[in-house]
Amino acid sequence: MLRCDAEHSSERLPDVPGEIETRTFGVSRNDVAAIDDWLEEIGARWGANQRMMFGARLCIAELATNTFEHGTAVSSVDHMIVTVRSDQRGLQIEFLDSRTPFDPTAKPRAPRNEPPDTAHPKGRGLCLVHRYADKLTYSHDGTYNRIGLTIKSA
C-alpha cells in the first residue's frame, strides 16, 4: 500500500540558484507526452540523477494527465506551464494549469476493496504524486492552479 506522507503547504517555491527551464504546453494527450519528453531531455542535458528524474516525470505526468482528463476547461486556450529548477537539494518544479481550481495537496484516499492490479486505477495517481514529491504546495492565483513540488536528489 502506498503511503501519502509528503509535506504540504500553500506557499510558493523559493527562488533558488541553478539551472532553470520553463515551457508552455496546451492541454491535450499529445501535450502530456510532450511534457514527459521535454523532462527526459532536461534530465539528460543536466546529467540529473535518474531516480530523481523518474520521480519528477511521474509526478508531472500525473498532474498533466489529471488536468487533461479531469480539469474543467475555462477557455479554448487553456494551457499548462512547467518550470524546472535544479539546485543542490534536487529539483524544484512549478506546474501551472489554467483550468478550474483543484487542490492536489489534500491527502488522497486510497481506493477501498480493490486489488492493486485492478483495471480501474482511479485515485492512485495523486497518491503517487504524494509519495514521490518530498514537498507539495498548492495555490490558486485567480488564473492558475500553482502546484509546487520538490524532488530531492537521491
C-alpha positions in Angstrom: 0.0 0.0 0.0 1.3 3.5 -0.9 1.7 6.0 1.9 0.8 9.5 1.2 3.1 11.5 3.5 4.7 14.3 1.6 5.0 17.7 3.3 2.2 20.1 2.2 1.5 23.8 2.4 0.2 26.7 0.3 3.5 28.5 -0.1 5.2 29.1 -3.4 8.6 27.6 -4.5 11.5 29.6 -3.2 13.9 31.3 -5.6 16.9 29.0 -5.8 20.1 29.3 -7.9 21.0 26.7 -10.5 19.7 25.6 -13.9 16.1 26.6 -14.8 13.9 26.0 -17.8 10.2 26.9 -18.5 7.9 25.7 -21.2 4.3 26.2 -22.0 2.1 23.4 -23.4 -1.5 23.1 -24.5 -3.9 20.7 -22.7 -4.1 17.5 -24.8 -2.9 13.9 -24.7 -0.1 14.9 -27.1 0.9 17.7 -24.7 1.1 15.3 -21.8 3.5 13.2 -23.8 5.5 16.3 -24.9 6.0 17.4 -21.3 7.4 14.0 -20.5 9.7 14.1 -23.5 10.9 17.6 -22.5 11.6 16.5 -18.9 13.6 13.5 -20.1 15.6 15.8 -22.4 16.3 18.2 -19.5 17.4 15.3 -17.2 19.8 14.1 -19.9 21.2 17.6 -20.6 21.7 18.4 -17.0 23.1 15.0 -16.1 20.5 14.6 -13.4 20.1 11.6 -11.2 17.8 9.1 -13.0 15.9 8.2 -9.8 15.2 11.9 -9.2 14.1 12.4 -12.8 11.8 9.4 -12.6 10.0 11.0 -9.6 9.8 14.3 -11.4 8.5 12.8 -14.6 6.0 10.6 -12.8 4.6 13.5 -10.7 4.3 15.9 -13.7 2.8 13.1 -15.9 0.1 12.5 -13.2 -0.7 16.2 -12.8 -0.8 16.9 -16.5 -2.9 13.8 -17.2 -5.4 14.9 -14.4 -5.5 18.4 -15.9 -6.3 16.9 -19.3 -8.7 14.2 -18.2 -10.5 15.8 -15.3 -9.9 19.6 -15.4 -12.9 21.6 -16.5 -12.0 23.9 -19.4 -12.1 27.6 -18.7 -11.4 28.8 -22.2 -10.3 27.5 -25.6 -6.7 28.5 -24.9 -6.2 26.5 -21.6 -2.6 25.6 -21.1 0.0 24.2 -18.7 3.3 25.8 -17.8 6.1 23.8 -16.3 9.2 25.3 -14.7 12.0 23.1 -13.6 14.9 24.4 -11.4 17.9 22.4 -10.2 19.8 23.1 -7.1 22.0 21.3 -4.6 18.8 19.8 -2.9 17.3 18.3 -6.1 14.6 19.7 -8.4 12.1 22.5 -7.7 9.2 22.2 -10.1 6.3 24.5 -10.6 3.3 23.2 -12.6 0.6 25.7 -13.6 -2.6 25.0 -15.4 -5.4 27.4 -16.4 -8.3 25.0 -15.7 -10.8 25.3 -12.8 -9.3 25.3 -9.3 -8.2 21.9 -7.9 -6.0 21.4 -4.9 -4.0 18.1 -5.2 -2.3 18.6 -1.8 -5.3 17.2 0.0 -4.5 13.6 1.1 -6.0 11.3 -1.4 -8.0 8.4 -0.1 -6.7 5.0 -1.2 -9.3 3.1 -3.2 -11.1 0.5 -0.9 -11.6 -3.1 -1.6 -9.8 -3.1 -4.9 -6.8 -5.4 -5.7 -3.7 -3.5 -6.6 -3.8 -4.8 -10.2 -7.4 -3.6 -10.9 -8.2 -2.4 -14.4 -9.5 0.8 -13.0 -6.6 2.6 -11.2 -8.7 5.6 -10.3 -7.4 7.5 -7.3 -3.9 6.2 -7.4 -2.3 9.0 -9.4 -2.4 11.6 -6.7 -1.2 9.1 -4.2 1.8 8.6 -6.4 2.4 12.3 -6.5 2.2 12.5 -2.7 4.6 9.5 -2.5 7.3 10.8 -4.8 7.2 14.6 -4.0 9.2 15.5 -0.9 7.3 18.7 -0.7 4.0 19.6 -2.4 2.3 23.0 -2.4 -0.8 24.5 -4.0 -2.3 27.9 -4.5 -4.7 29.4 -7.0 -4.0 33.0 -8.1 -7.2 33.7 -9.9 -5.8 32.5 -13.2 -3.7 29.4 -12.5 -3.6 26.4 -10.3 0.0 26.7 -9.0 1.5 23.4 -7.8 5.0 23.3 -6.4 7.0 20.1 -6.0 10.4 19.4 -4.5 12.0 16.2 -5.7 15.2 15.6 -3.6 18.2 14.1 -5.2 18.7 10.5 -4.2 
